[in-house]
Amino acid sequence: MTDRVMSSGYMQWAKTHLQAQFNLASSGLEPYPLAKLPVKIEDLELTGPSFYGYEPLQKALAKKCGVSSDCVVAAAGTAMANHLAMAATLKHGDEVLIEQPAYELLASTAQYLGADVRRFVRSFDNGFRLDPDEIARQTSTRTRLIVLTNLHNPSSALVQNETLKQVGEIARRVGALVLVDEVYLDALFEDAPATAFHLGEEFITTNSLTKVYGLSGLRCGWILAEPSLAKKMWYLNDLFGVIPAHAAERLSCIALENLDEIAAHARRLFETNKHLLNAFFKSRDDLDWTPHKFGTVSFPRLKKGNVDSLCTLLAEKYETSIVPGKFFDMPQHFRIGIGCETATLTEGLARLGKALIAINGRRYSKSSGSGD
Ligand SMILES: Cc1ncc(COP(=O)(O)O)c(C=O)c1O
């Protein structure tokens, strides 16, 4: 038997390498400051009536998602939401089918739980599109859970409802469930489809206010599941987190009341930054890329040269961070996040351009970068 996975290599890297001056590695929006939330000290309390949920927060999340409160399980971020969702649906030895490339914690959490992890491929040449035929090919009668992200991390590709329904069909045929991590879906703002939870009883979804709204510190995450499964998750959470920090629950309610304003700020920033990223891509012939349409991250491929060397040079000489593709098992790619301040992105991309020139030893840029 292989050793049980007891840690996440990606999280260890992220917690120690993300904090460059020009941070293009983060997949979320720059932090939304507490000072911009209309909070009075009387709105807060340290301890309160939070048992299997804090009722005002349960109601606010249920309203946002268009579901009844008994389908909502609050969790410490989407990370814990995914953990709870998997822990409640997988037994040791169960087969779980996870997209490839994927956010590393999805696979390591399933492995920690003793699941037999299988992968289905989303290919770069196909725009990282979700291909139901590929999922059907990789599904077996032992498959208990199919796991995907929408929008996709690392590419931001969107999965349409029609495709999700086909995945639900495949899952139903073998008695499996589908877990859709929707932490990036709100980056479509008013164009965002409703949560996949509404597509059928096979679907469990997870989300949080972390990435799109810059509210990571609240750890306001949630799972949507049918009520009996939701109850199982609440009881399981007694073994993990017991109860959340009540002040964070109160602040989350205030954030949800003001979400339109927070979203407007986020939308403006992502829109501006998207154009900068696409202009950068167009200026280069050392990268394979697809135009960035929406979402917080992009996943180009380096045509020639070593991505780890690029990341090291970029960090050490240019104080800029990106995520090496090896954490997504695609070592020729890297992930760029565009949720930082526009000035940071502008300078970070300029520095990335210089590092790209330096590692390839010649000037690849079509623009007139100085190439030091
Ligand atoms: C797909 C995906 N799910 C979950 C998370 C964790 O989100 P949270 O900060 O809400 O726990 C991340 C973080 O990068 C992610 O990319």
The ligand as a Tripos MOL2 file, in Angstrom:
@<TRIPOS>MOLECULE
LIG
   16    16     1     0     0
SMALL
NO_CHARGES

@<TRIPOS>ATOM
      1 C1        -10.2140   25.5690   -7.3050 C.3       1 LIG1
      2 C2         -9.9630   26.0870   -5.9180 C.ar      1 LIG1
      3 N1        -10.7420   25.6830   -4.9180 N.ar      1 LIG1
      4 C3        -10.5530   26.1180   -3.6680 C.ar      1 LIG1
      5 C4         -9.5510   27.0100   -3.3630 C.ar      1 LIG1
      6 C5         -9.4000   27.4770   -1.9490 C.3       1 LIG1
      7 O1        -10.3060   28.5210   -1.7580 O.3       1 LIG1
      8 P1        -10.5560   29.1870   -0.3430 P.3       1 LIG1
      9 O2         -9.5380   30.2410   -0.1630 O.co2     1 LIG1
     10 O3        -11.9430   29.7200   -0.4270 O.co2     1 LIG1
     11 O4        -10.4330   28.1170    0.6890 O.co2     1 LIG1
     12 C6         -8.6960   27.4480   -4.3710 C.ar      1 LIG1
     13 C7         -7.5820   28.3460   -4.0600 C.2       1 LIG1
     14 O5         -6.7480   28.6890   -4.8630 O.2       1 LIG1
     15 C8         -8.9090   26.9820   -5.6840 C.ar      1 LIG1
     16 O6         -8.1470   27.3760   -6.7020 O.3       1 LIG1
@<TRIPOS>BOND
     1     1     2 1
     2     2     3 ar
     3     2    15 ar
     4     3     4 ar
     5     4     5 ar
     6     5     6 1
     7     5    12 ar
     8     6     7 1
     9     7     8 1
    10     8     9 2
    11     8    10 1
    12     8    11 1
    13    12    13 1
    14    12    15 ar
    15    13    14 2
    16    15    16 1
@<TRIPOS>SUBSTRUCTURE
     1 LIG1         1 GROUP 0 **** ****
